[in-house]
Amino acid sequence: MLRWAFGFFILAIIAAVLGFGGIAGGAVAIAKWLFVGFLVLAAVTVVANAMSS
């Protein structure tokens, strides 16, 4: 999931440099959601591992 977020972030940077503002904004929004999803899943995994030990 983090790899997808990084990919969309790179896509947003390239689109912004080339002047495609709408595509860049959409890619940034997707990257943000993927990164937040990654953080939530990582936190759940850490808590689950702490409770099982």
PLY file of the C-alpha trace (Angstrom):
ply
format ascii 1.0
element vertex 53
property float x
property float y
property float z
element edge 52
property int vertex1
property int vertex2
end_header
0.00 0.00 0.00
2.86 2.35 0.77
4.33 1.59 -2.66
1.05 2.63 -4.31
0.95 5.87 -2.31
4.52 6.64 -3.34
3.65 5.91 -6.98
0.69 8.28 -6.96
2.83 10.93 -5.26
5.44 10.67 -8.03
2.65 10.80 -10.63
1.30 13.97 -8.99
4.73 15.62 -9.06
5.22 14.79 -12.74
1.72 15.97 -13.63
2.21 19.21 -11.71
5.52 19.92 -13.46
3.88 19.33 -16.84
0.94 21.61 -15.94
-1.84 19.07 -15.47
-3.33 20.55 -12.30
-6.48 18.43 -12.18
-4.65 15.15 -12.57
-2.04 16.24 -10.02
-4.73 17.14 -7.48
-6.48 13.81 -7.95
-3.25 11.86 -7.63
-2.36 13.72 -4.43
-5.77 12.95 -2.95
-5.40 9.25 -3.77
-1.87 9.20 -2.36
-3.07 10.81 0.88
-5.83 8.24 1.35
-3.49 5.34 0.62
-0.92 6.69 3.08
-3.55 7.14 5.80
-4.77 3.60 5.13
-1.20 2.34 5.47
-0.78 4.16 8.80
-4.05 2.75 10.16
-3.16 -0.81 9.14
0.35 -0.44 10.58
-1.07 0.82 13.89
-3.57 -2.05 14.05
-0.79 -4.55 13.38
1.44 -3.09 16.08
-1.39 -3.14 18.65
-2.39 -6.69 17.69
1.20 -7.90 18.04
1.57 -6.16 21.40
-1.62 -7.75 22.73
-0.70 -11.25 21.55
2.73 -11.25 23.19
0 1
1 2
2 3
3 4
4 5
5 6
6 7
7 8
8 9
9 10
10 11
11 12
12 13
13 14
14 15
15 16
16 17
17 18
18 19
19 20
20 21
21 22
22 23
23 24
24 25
25 26
26 27
27 28
28 29
29 30
30 31
31 32
32 33
33 34
34 35
35 36
36 37
37 38
38 39
39 40
40 41
41 42
42 43
43 44
44 45
45 46
46 47
47 48
48 49
49 50
50 51
51 52
